[in-house]
């Protein structure tokens, strides 16, 4: 298992083993590129979910319907251009602008990590759940928390995280090869 | 399932937390006691019959990867993990459609 370099990430995008929509641009040869040497930055979308504190609910983690309870607890909030002020100790949920897909058969997985400068301010963008499994398709959810001493402003389009892409050793069940000749990355694209 | 191994599993669809996702609720087939669980899935992987509104559920289907089918039972790989059962669950095969 190895981490993809920026050129390997671009090659994976070109061959459809990895999809990021909209595709990050410009490439690493240009200034202000979202590509780092072995990751690519993704951006914060303008919609946040702010957990309410006025409810007397309990998450029963034994149950399989946490998503339903979450919908009751989180209030949607659209950030304006001026952004959202995240107070110390507060948690909000956000998502990437980009939709990421790791098709079965692509033999890739990924994870998101924060960015070091943000980390020094006390900003967490995820905790305990950075992994994006092979087969995933969708935007990536951030668990954003301010652990620092002062408020910080989140704004739409902020390059909040870096996506690190890794190869997966071995076959994943179900392996696309068991599904006829169309189990190639391009064949999977046709199915979506 | 289709030529790529995907099938569409019957579910009830509600809005997700974000506009880009849906909350799908479906029944797993486990030890004679069916259990209803939900996951948050990208909206591109969900087909709903009707308009999805807050506080309401409409019938629909979402895309799963079919691992194996054995008579009336099928094992599917979910697009995201469920907190209780993980990624691979058993469902009734008659709740799966090829497209």
HADDOCK unambig.tbl for C-alpha pairs under 7 A between the chains (distance, minus, plus):
assign (segid A and resid 62 and name CA) (segid B and resid 84 and name CA) 6.45 0.50 0.50
assign (segid A and resid 63 and name CA) (segid B and resid 84 and name CA) 6.30 0.50 0.50
assign (segid A and resid 64 and name CA) (segid B and resid 37 and name CA) 4.76 0.50 0.50
assign (segid A and resid 64 and name CA) (segid B and resid 38 and name CA) 6.34 0.50 0.50
assign (segid A and resid 64 and name CA) (segid B and resid 82 and name CA) 6.56 0.50 0.50
assign (segid A and resid 64 and name CA) (segid B and resid 83 and name CA) 5.83 0.50 0.50
assign (segid A and resid 64 and name CA) (segid B and resid 84 and name CA) 4.87 0.50 0.50
assign (segid A and resid 65 and name CA) (segid B and resid 37 and name CA) 5.10 0.50 0.50
assign (segid A and resid 65 and name CA) (segid B and resid 38 and name CA) 4.94 0.50 0.50
assign (segid A and resid 67 and name CA) (segid B and resid 23 and name CA) 6.94 0.50 0.50
assign (segid A and resid 67 and name CA) (segid B and resid 38 and name CA) 6.40 0.50 0.50
assign (segid A and resid 67 and name CA) (segid B and resid 39 and name CA) 6.04 0.50 0.50
assign (segid A and resid 67 and name CA) (segid B and resid 40 and name CA) 6.50 0.50 0.50
assign (segid A and resid 71 and name CA) (segid B and resid 17 and name CA) 5.75 0.50 0.50
assign (segid A and resid 135 and name CA) (segid B and resid 79 and name CA) 6.60 0.50 0.50
assign (segid A and resid 136 and name CA) (segid B and resid 79 and name CA) 5.89 0.50 0.50
assign (segid A and resid 136 and name CA) (segid B and resid 80 and name CA) 6.71 0.50 0.50
assign (segid A and resid 137 and name CA) (segid B and resid 42 and name CA) 6.72 0.50 0.50
assign (segid A and resid 138 and name CA) (segid B and resid 42 and name CA) 5.00 0.50 0.50
assign (segid A and resid 174 and name CA) (segid B and resid 67 and name CA) 5.32 0.50 0.50
assign (segid A and resid 176 and name CA) (segid B and resid 4 and name CA) 6.73 0.50 0.50
assign (segid A and resid 179 and name CA) (segid B and resid 3 and name CA) 5.95 0.50 0.50
assign (segid A and resid 179 and name CA) (segid B and resid 4 and name CA) 5.32 0.50 0.50
assign (segid A and resid 179 and name CA) (segid B and resid 5 and name CA) 5.70 0.50 0.50
assign (segid A and resid 180 and name CA) (segid B and resid 3 and name CA) 6.41 0.50 0.50
assign (segid A and resid 182 and name CA) (segid B and resid 3 and name CA) 6.65 0.50 0.50
assign (segid A and resid 182 and name CA) (segid B and resid 4 and name CA) 6.05 0.50 0.50
assign (segid A and resid 183 and name CA) (segid B and resid 4 and name CA) 5.43 0.50 0.50
assign (segid A and resid 188 and name CA) (segid B and resid 4 and name CA) 6.54 0.50 0.50
